[in-house]
Amino acid sequence: MNIETEQLALLRISTDWVSLEVISEAEVYLTNRGYIPVLRVIVDNKKTPRLLSLSAKSLAFPLSEMRSDNADNFTGLKFEIRKESAERTALFEFR
């Protein structure tokens, strides 16, 4: 399935754990505020990919470490993620 990045929906992370599998390297996505870095991900083994925004520091640094352990590739990373609270500025948690 080859879908253009602009046609995919941004993933909203809540306080519930979600399983993600990264299926691309970093791309850029145009929003109302300009471009943001994103990864294409499969959420909970669903068929249609979503976009994970990489702009939050609490998301970018752990992903950077995982990428280093994966031969400098985002593609193939698998992890679970959630926000620590419902606040907009809440940090992301990984497992």
N, C-alpha and C positions, 0 to 999 in steps of 0.2 A: 504494500500500500504506500504510494508516494503522494503525500499530501503536502501542499505548500505551507510553510510556517505560518503565514498570515491567516490561514483557514483554521488553524488549531486554537482551542480555547486555553487560556491561562488557568493553571491549577490553583485553587484556593486551599491552603492548608489550614485545618482547624485543630482543635485539641484532641481529636481522635487519631489514632495511629493509622497511617496508610502505607502500603508496600509499594515501592517504586523500583522500576528497572529503567536505567538510562539507555536510550537507543540512538543517541547522536552525540556529536561533539558540540561545543558551544556555538550558538547562532545568535543573531540579533533580531529583535521583534519591535516593531514600531507601535508605540502607545500614544495616547494623547499628550503625554509629557516628554516624548522623545523615544530614543532607542533604549532597550534594556537587553542584557544578556540572558539567554534562555537555553534550557536543555529540553529535548523531546524525551518524554518518559511514558512508560506504560504503568497505569495505576491499577493495583489489585488485579492483575492479569486480564484487564479488559482489552478489547481489540483496538479501539481508537486511541491514538497517542494524545497526550496533553502537553502543555508547555510549563516547565518549572522555572520561575524567575530566579536569577542568581544574584540579585542586587542586595539582599540582606547579608550583613557581615556574619551573623550567626549561622548562615547557610553556606556562604562562600568559603570560609576557612575550613570547616570540616570536609567539604567536598574537595577542596584543594589537596588535603592530606590523603583522602581516599584515592584521588586521581594519581597522586605520586606513587601510591602502592599498587596501582593498576597500569604500570608502564606509561604513565602520563596520558592516559586515556580516560575520558568520562564514560564512553560507550562500554556497556557491560556492568557498570556498577549496580548493585542491588542493595537496598537499605529500606528501613522504615523511618518515617518522619512524622512529627506533629509539632504544634505550638504549645508552649508550657502553660499558657492561659489564653483566654479569649480576647485579650487586649490587642489592639492593632500593632503595638510595638513589642509584643511578647517575643521572646527568643525561641528559636527552633531547637528541638531535641531529636537526636538520632539514636537508632539502635539497629 
